[in-house]
Amino acid sequence: MARLKVGIVFGGSSEEHAVSVKSAQEVARNLDTEKYQPFFVGITKDGAWRLCDGPGQDWENGDCRPVVLSPDRSVHGLLVLEQGRYQSVRLDVVIPVLHGTLGEDGATQGLLELSGIPYVGCDVQSSALCMDKSLAYVVARSAGIATPDFWTVTGDETIDPGRLTYPVFVKPARSGSSFGVSKVCRPEDLATAVESARRYDTKVLIEAAVVGSEVGCAILGNDLDLIVGEVDRIALSHGFFRIHQEEQPENGSENSTPVVPADIPTEKRSLVQETAKAVYRALGCRGLSRVDMFLKEDGEVVLNEVNTLPGMTSYSRYPRMMAAAGLPLSEVIDRTLSLALTGKLR
């Protein structure tokens, strides 16, 4: 039987470029090449698309050729520039191993919808919705899911520091990492924090701090047919949890350690998992996502955010949670590809 042709798109021009490359490296290691023929498409920080041999550390300096993903459904794949002429490569399915802006926010998903190529992960609507934390909160609240109190600041708008109860967190409203995130404990520091967040997004989110444990839940599947990974808990020594900001994240974080399975009572673990599934369905997620939440001392579970294309690196939370539930990354990849192609879990 012929192998399925799988496009693996990685890199990108967001601040999460380096993490995307590392995620793609792990996907490449765990892809069953007896079943799938990979085509690696790297996007440079400047936004140039290149067909390359793989997502190695120095992939841009290897044997790369200019390539585009054609929106023409008759092509159903890639157009590769070869000796002044374009050659087409038909793809069966695409794994967008992209994080952050233009990868996780529905932009790439829109291009794939135009192309007619099935793809792994959330669709345009749910990707855009989950990327904008303020919109995700509105939808989650309408489904009866608790969220932090929040305010948004757009354009040149200002907010009266005196109307808030401190501490608060100030963050870009549409970002998948901790870049531009600040914890503000005094009214006089609010304006500086807002300006820091504006470096990454024109829309800024201000959230009331939630006192509780940071927990996460990995989910795989569509609609009612869901596989739920083990819950994890982020053990903090000081400060707040930052994502993708360590110089060598493979060696661990300076202030946080993920505990998998989470060291919480069984009934609270089940509540976190059920809440994660409710969030996943309310926001229209499909394929896979990681739902991050707060578990308060009184047992209430509060939504933090949803990552529709969670990290797949050797140190990432999603594959760790799934592995703890008995699903290694190779099987996760296989099942997400099956979902993309058939809509059903095998």
Backbone hydrogen bonds, N-H to C=O, Kabsch-Sander energy under -0.5 kcal/mol:
donor,donor_aa,acceptor,acceptor_aa,energy
4,L,35,K,-2.3
6,V,4,L,-0.7
6,V,37,Q,-2.4
7,G,5,K,-0.5
7,G,93,V,-2.6
8,I,6,V,-0.5
8,I,39,F,-2.8
9,V,7,G,-0.6
9,V,95,I,-1.9
10,F,41,V,-2.3
11,G,97,V,-0.5
12,G,10,F,-0.7
12,G,43,I,-2.0
17,H,14,S,-1.3
20,S,16,E,-2.1
21,V,17,H,-2.0
22,K,18,A,-1.8
23,S,19,V,-2.5
24,A,20,S,-2.5
25,Q,21,V,-1.9
26,E,22,K,-1.7
27,V,23,S,-2.3
28,A,24,A,-2.7
29,R,25,Q,-1.8
30,N,26,E,-1.4
31,L,27,V,-0.8
31,L,28,A,-0.5
33,T,31,L,-1.2
35,K,32,D,-1.3
36,Y,32,D,-2.3
37,Q,4,L,-3.3
39,F,6,V,-2.7
40,F,52,C,-0.7
41,V,8,I,-2.7
41,V,39,F,-0.6
42,G,40,F,-0.6
42,G,50,R,-2.6
43,I,10,F,-2.5
44,T,42,G,-0.5
44,T,48,A,-2.7
47,G,44,T,-1.9
50,R,42,G,-2.4
51,L,65,R,-3.3
52,C,40,F,-2.5
52,C,50,R,-0.6
56,G,54,G,-0.9
59,W,56,G,-1.6
61,N,58,D,-1.5
62,G,59,W,-1.5
64,C,62,G,-1.5
65,R,51,L,-2.1
67,V,49,W,-1.5
68,V,79,L,-1.8
70,S,68,V,-0.8
70,S,77,G,-2.1
73,R,71,P,-0.6
75,V,72,D,-1.5
76,H,72,D,-1.5
78,L,89,V,-2.7
79,L,68,V,-2.5
80,V,78,L,-0.5
80,V,87,Q,-3.6
81,L,66,P,-2.6
82,E,80,V,-0.7
82,E,85,R,-4.3
85,R,82,E,-1.8
87,Q,80,V,-3.1
87,Q,85,R,-0.5
89,V,78,L,-2.4
91,L,76,H,-2.5
92,D,5,K,-2.4
93,V,5,K,-1.5
94,V,118,P,-1.8
95,I,7,G,-3.4
97,V,9,V,-2.0
97,V,95,I,-1.4
98,L,96,P,-1.9
103,G,100,G,-1.8
104,E,100,G,-3.3
105,D,100,G,-0.5
110,G,106,G,-2.0
111,L,107,A,-1.6
112,L,108,T,-2.2
113,E,109,Q,-2.1
114,L,110,G,-2.2
115,S,111,L,-1.9
116,G,112,L,-1.3
117,I,112,L,-1.2
120,V,94,V,-2.4
127,S,123,D,-2.3
128,A,124,V,-2.4
129,L,125,Q,-2.4
130,C,126,S,-2.5
131,M,127,S,-1.8
132,D,128,A,-1.5
133,K,131,M,-1.0
133,K,173,A,-2.4
136,A,132,D,-2.4
137,Y,133,K,-2.2
138,V,134,S,-1.7
139,V,135,L,-2.2
140,A,136,A,-2.6
141,R,137,Y,-2.8
142,S,138,V,-1.7
143,A,139,V,-0.9
143,A,140,A,-0.8
144,G,141,R,-1.9
145,I,140,A,-2.4
146,A,301,V,-0.5
151,W,206,I,-2.4
153,V,204,V,-2.6
155,G,202,T,-0.9
157,E,154,T,-2.4
163,R,160,D,-1.8
164,L,161,P,-1.2
166,Y,164,L,-0.5
168,V,184,V,-2.2
169,F,207,E,-2.7
170,V,182,S,-2.8
171,K,205,L,-2.6
173,A,203,K,-2.8
178,S,243,I,-1.5
181,V,178,S,-1.9
182,S,170,V,-2.5
184,V,168,V,-3.2
184,V,182,S,-0.6
185,C,183,K,-0.5
189,D,186,R,-1.8
190,L,187,P,-1.5
193,A,189,D,-1.7
194,V,190,L,-2.4
195,E,191,A,-2.1
196,S,192,T,-2.0
197,A,193,A,-2.1
198,R,194,V,-1.9
199,R,195,E,-0.5
199,R,196,S,-1.0
200,Y,197,A,-1.9
201,D,197,A,-1.0
204,V,153,V,-3.0
204,V,202,T,-0.5
205,L,171,K,-3.1
206,I,151,W,-3.2
207,E,169,F,-3.0
207,E,205,L,-0.5
208,A,149,D,-2.8
209,A,167,P,-1.6
211,V,209,A,-0.5
212,G,210,V,-0.7
213,S,295,L,-2.5
214,E,234,I,-0.5
215,V,213,S,-0.6
215,V,293,M,-2.7
216,G,232,D,-1.8
217,C,291,V,-1.8
218,A,230,E,-0.5
219,I,289,S,-2.6
220,L,227,I,-2.5
221,G,287,G,-2.2
222,N,225,D,-1.2
225,D,222,N,-2.0
226,L,224,L,-1.2
227,I,220,L,-3.4
229,G,218,A,-3.3
230,E,321,M,-2.1
232,D,216,G,-1.9
233,R,259,V,-1.7
234,I,214,E,-2.8
235,A,233,R,-0.8
235,A,257,T,-3.0
236,L,234,I,-0.7
237,S,255,N,-2.5
238,H,255,N,-0.6
251,N,248,Q,-2.0
252,G,249,P,-1.8
253,S,256,S,-0.8
257,T,235,A,-2.0
259,V,233,R,-3.3
260,V,258,P,-0.7
262,A,231,V,-2.5
264,I,262,A,-1.8
269,R,265,P,-2.4
270,S,266,T,-2.3
271,L,267,E,-1.7
272,V,268,K,-2.5
273,Q,269,R,-2.2
274,E,270,S,-2.5
275,T,271,L,-2.4
276,A,272,V,-2.4
277,K,273,Q,-2.1
278,A,274,E,-2.0
279,V,275,T,-2.5
280,Y,276,A,-2.6
281,R,277,K,-2.3
282,A,278,A,-2.5
283,L,279,V,-2.2
284,G,281,R,-1.2
285,C,280,Y,-2.5
287,G,221,G,-0.8
288,L,286,R,-2.0
289,S,219,I,-1.8
290,R,307,N,-2.3
291,V,217,C,-2.7
292,D,290,R,-0.6
292,D,305,E,-3.1
293,M,215,V,-3.4
294,F,302,V,-2.9
295,L,213,S,-2.8
296,K,294,F,-0.6
296,K,300,E,-2.8
299,G,296,K,-1.9
302,V,294,F,-2.7
302,V,300,E,-0.5
303,L,146,A,-2.9
304,N,292,D,-2.8
305,E,292,D,-1.4
307,N,290,R,-2.9
308,T,306,V,-0.7
316,S,313,T,-1.2
320,R,316,S,-1.0
321,M,317,R,-2.6
322,M,318,Y,-2.2
323,A,319,P,-2.5
324,A,320,R,-2.1
325,A,321,M,-0.8
326,G,323,A,-1.6
327,L,322,M,-2.9
331,E,328,P,-0.7
332,V,328,P,-2.0
333,I,329,L,-2.8
334,D,330,S,-1.9
335,R,331,E,-2.5
336,T,332,V,-2.5
337,L,333,I,-2.2
338,S,334,D,-1.9
339,L,335,R,-2.3
340,A,336,T,-2.2
341,L,337,L,-1.9
342,T,338,S,-2.7
343,G,338,S,-0.6
343,G,339,L,-1.9
344,K,338,S,-0.6
